[in-house]
Amino acid sequence: MIKLFLFDIEGTTTDINFVHKVLFPYSYKNIEHYVLHHQTHPTVEKALEEVRKTVWSEEKKQLGLYEVIQKLKDWITTDRKHPALKEIQGLIWDVGYSKGEFQGHLYPDVKPFFSKILETKTQIGIYSSGSVHAQKLIFGFSTEGDLTPMISYFFDTKVGGKREKTSYERIALETNLTTKEIHFFSDIAEELKAAKAAGMAVTQVLREGTRSSDFEGITTFQTFMDYI
């Protein structure tokens, strides 16, 4: 029996264009100003040090502050899933959401499906490469209102990469469930493969432009609502 429905965000609950055409450009435009004015903030300070450690490990280069900022910009451009970048992006997006410069996009079938899940006394979880902070902003300042009270768990890459079997096993441990009690939805076949290898039930979400795979796919959560 499924006790937790686990969702990817980008390409699953949220249009990938919102992330790449709204959130990423906003963080790219504002990251230099934000870092220069918040470099002593504990979270930012720690993130900057993580960037330096990564670059030293990979390139054997020591970076000054402006070089770190440029590296972060480069990572935004290449969509690198680095935890330090994701932490800083979340802080920058917090400003944008709070100012009302944009709202978190959600497909119209998401909130009804979440409501149906909760009616069945089943829990909802999110697992995204974006930081937990950024995840809560998307659902908290969404086009459908604040959905965060509906969500019991938020996971980011601190539990591991999304294409790694062990990440899904850790999620099960942290929720006190077995992997067989969790159903994972994502648009990415490699993520579904890892989750299935861990023992989870999986379904591919085929939004416009998503490439289908050997996994069972749905184009809308409405299709799935009749099964729960």
Secondary structure, DSSP 8 states (H G I E B T S, - for coil): ---EEEE--BTTTB-HHHIIIIIHHHHHHHHHHHHHHHTTSHHHHHHHHHHHHHHHHHH-----HHHHHHHHHHHHHHT---HHHHHHHHHHHHHHHHTTS--B---TTHHHHHHHHHHTT-EEEEE-SS-HHHHHHHHHTBTTB--GGG--EEE-GGG--TT-HHHHHHHHHHTT--GGGEEEEES-HHHHHHHHHHT-EEEEE--TT----SS-EESSTHHHHTT-
